[in-house]
């Protein structure tokens, strides 16, 4: 079981390579975008639960949950020192929130059972390539991915991605343009088509939890329809990968 104490979360964040390793971040661009979108969904849920909509999305939720909460002096000192290393206020807010909420949850482990772990997707996002920043237009730069925020309510309907281990996240990352497909009736395998430069690769995600070559993806939209296949949006693909991993791991 992952250690989610305040000291463990602070240790994970302290180990992040905040000075962007571009190759590392680009190699995880697709999983980082999924993690970022899942964080925004969870942040929207927490914002509504604790009347924190005006602070969404990059915020420390703990003052809204418990205005009287205080970190222990030792963790507070370590956190304050760590935050000085971070590149911008939005990253500092979320890292502070991740550590503080971990401590608050430890004090009241049953207090948030109806809500998903708020900051875990963003901690994983940081671990897989460092910070995010705003560009001159106000859009977000996720290092290799340009992302423009929508309204809070737009994220509430996103399909939840609840299994976020390395197997799922690594299965999302691939060079080139990627499209995922599965059977329209939900009973078929998960397929993907990768296009890199002039090379096209079709693969299936097998029970060995690896992508293997396949000839199951037809070439045209008409043939896809005739084969009963539909293209999946990336969050739905991530959710399906998680379901496959969970089924194999039982």
C-alpha positions, -999 to +999 in steps of 0.1 A: +000+000+000+013+035-009+024+056+021+002+087+019+014+104+051+024+141+049+061+132+053+058+106+025+040+130+001+066+157+009+094+132+002+079+123-032+075+160-042+111+168-030+124+140-053+108+155-084+131+169-111+116+204-111+141+218-136+125+202-166+142+173-182+126+178-216+132+143-230+117+127-198+087+150-198+080+146-236+082+108-232+054+110-207+033+137-224+002+116-230+000+101-195+007+136-180-022+151-199-045+123-187-033+128-151-038+166-154-074+161-167-081+136-139-068+161-113-091+188-127-121+165-124-112+156-088-105+193-080-140+202-093-156+176-071-137+188-040-144+225-049-182+218-050-181+197-018-164+224+002-177+256-015-142+264-029-152+271-065-135+305-065-102+289-056-104+261-083-083+246-098-048+250-084-055+254-047-048+242-012-082+228-002-075+223+035-086+258+047-120+251+032-122+216+048-110+227+083-101+264+088-084+255+122-061+228+108-024+233+113+006+211+103+030+199+129+059+223+134+084+199+119+065+192+087+055+229+084+092+239+085+102+213+060+074+222+037+081+260+038+118+253+029+107+230+000+082+255-014+110+280-020+123+257-047+092+257-068+087+276-100+054+293-096+025+300-073+001+275-087+026+247-083+033+258-048-004+259-039-010+224-050+022+209-035+013+226-002-022+213-005-010+177-011+011+177+020-014+194+042-044+173+031-023+141+037-018+152+073-055+162+077-066+128+063-043+110+087-060+128+116-094+119+102-090+088+079-127+083+075-136+120+069-132+120+031-144+085+021-169+099-004-143+118-024-114+106-045-078+113-035-075+149-047-038+155-053-025+120-062-030+126-100-011+158-098+017+144-077+021+116-103+020+143-130+049+161-113+068+128-109+065+121-146+080+153-159+080+183-135+059+215-134+033+231-155+034+268-164+013+295-181+024+308-215+020+343-228-016+337-239-027+323-206-028+287-218-010+261-197+022+245-209+024+209-197+059+205-213+051+191-247+013+196-244-005+230-247-036+229-225-064+255-222-087+254-192-124+251-195-150+260-168-151+239-137-184+223-146-169+210-179-147+185-159-174+170-137-186+147-165-152+134-174-149+096-171-130+089-139-096+074-142-092+057-108-063+032-114-032+053-118-003+029-114+028+028-136+014-001-158-016+021-168+004+053-173+032+036-192+007+020-215-006+055-224+027+068-234+040+063-270+057+084-297+037+098-325+000+103-330-021+078-312-057+067-316-074+040-294-102+017-305-124-009-290-156-028-299-188-008-299-204-033-276-176-030-251-167-067-254-136-064-276-099-058-270-083-025-267-065-015-299-043+014-308-029+029-340+004+048-338+016+070-366+052+083-364+065+101-394+055+079-423+053+047-403+020+032-390+018+006-362-013-012-351-013-029-317-035-047-292-032-045-254-029-081-242-034-099-210+004-097-205-003-059-201+019-051-232+011-037-266+016-064-293+013-061-331-022-068-345-041-067-378-075-061-362-078-024-371-092-017-406-080+011-427-111+033-434-138+048-412-164+027-431-144-005-424-141+005-388-179+008-385-184-025-403-160-042-379-180-028-350-151-006-337-153+029-322-125+053-314-120+061-278-112+095-263-080+094-242-097+094-208-119+065-218-089+046-232-071+052-199-101+040-179-103+008-201-066+001-196-071+004-159-100-021-160-079-045-180-050-042-155-074-047-126-090-078-142-056-094-149-044-086-113-073-103-095 
